[in-house]
Amino acid sequence: MVAGVIRLCAETALSDPRLRDDFVTASLLMVTPGERVYQAFGHAAIRMECPSEGLDYVFTFESGVGPNLPAEFARGMDARFIAVETPEFIDGFRKEGRGIYSYRLNLSPVQKQELWRVLDERLQSEMLDIDIRRTNCLSSLFAAVQEAAEEEAVDVRGSEIAGMSNGEYFEVLTGENYPWAELLFKSLYGAQSDECDEVLVRTSPVSFMREHDRFRIGDRRLTEDSTVLLKERKTGSAGAVTPVAVCIVLAALLMLSAILRVSGRWRTLRIAMETVALTIIAAAGCLEMFLTLFPWRIGSAWSWSYLVCNPVAPALLLLFRHRRKAYMGTLLAWGSLCMIYALFGRMITSEATDAVRILALAIGIWGLASALVARRRRSC
């Protein structure tokens, strides 16, 4: 009797096409990085297919498109889920030369249908403020999968990247081809570059593609191995104008200025070089403070690089230019702090970048040399 009931249930399940594993397929789509700073970590989406019904859509967490996106990125953006037909999604990235890799999700038929329902509900939700630390294109997808999976937890096991500090994470994933992105995100996080955020929230498409086999759902892998949906035609490149190159130019101006100040020659040229270098440093400090304090405040609102790039020290030098003692004190204080950061920045914080340390070393030498010259002239 029991065997007959089991056989009847199995035949009923097999006769229902919705319970077949291939009735609905769900895949994570990982888009390779683009050429812009805010594209350095790639993009993620979920593809849902129902071949028997002719349905093939990509659900993606989007902030917008168009020429004003960089400005919106700087101000702080909001985003929402949208659904587009898969060919349209692919064509958009084909034009940019970016690649798309597909990772089929290892979900049961019921979980896949539940995921589709969850994503449909997300389409009706209001715009959400983007906080790249907590709400981003991939973390929002993990949250949807987790809701659909119910009791089976999505987690990561044996990840090498998971144990890195936030600063080390940015350096490993972006430093070589996207040095401006490394500098930007370390500055945005500030002192919290030394913390280690929860892995499912911090994971980016780039890091997922490196460690996709470490992601689990229940007792099985979250996804199967990748298939190429769109071949990549362009890869990110650091280019010639890198943070290190810019800081070397500024450092050269300050070092030449220090030499001229010590020698007492070409005063007009020295003042011009100092004005250019300090104006750029002050402007960079203002921009960093704006990005850190106002749009998102995703970090601690304190950045170690404020010691180097800040508008306060140049403003004090301008204010005290006719008060030799205060001027000399400002030079000594700023120069000493920058010298300490240049020499020990890597030991102090993972926020430190080579570019900022190069600039700090130049400011340190220039500030201390200028203070010594000012003291010598005062004693004379």
Secondary structure, 3 states (H helix, E strand, C coil): CHHHHHHHHHHHHHHCHHHCCCCCEEEEEEECCCCCHHHCCCEEEEEEEEHHHCEEEEEEEECCCCCCHHHHHHHCCEEEEEEEEHHHHHHHHHHHCCCEEEEEECCCHHHHHHHHHHHHHHHCCCCEECECCCECHHHHHHHHHHHHHCCCCEEECCCCHHHCCHHHHHHHHHCCCCHHHHHHHHHHHHHHHHCCCCHHHHCCHHHHHHHHHHEEECCEECECCCEEEECCCCCCCCCCCCHHHHHHHHHHHHHHHHHHHHHCCCHHHHHHHHHHHHHHHHHHHHHHHHHHHCCCCCCCCCCHHHHCCCCHHHHHHHHCCCCHHHHHHHHHHHHHHHHHHHHHHHHHCCCCCHHHHHHHHHHHHHHHHHHHHHHHHHHC
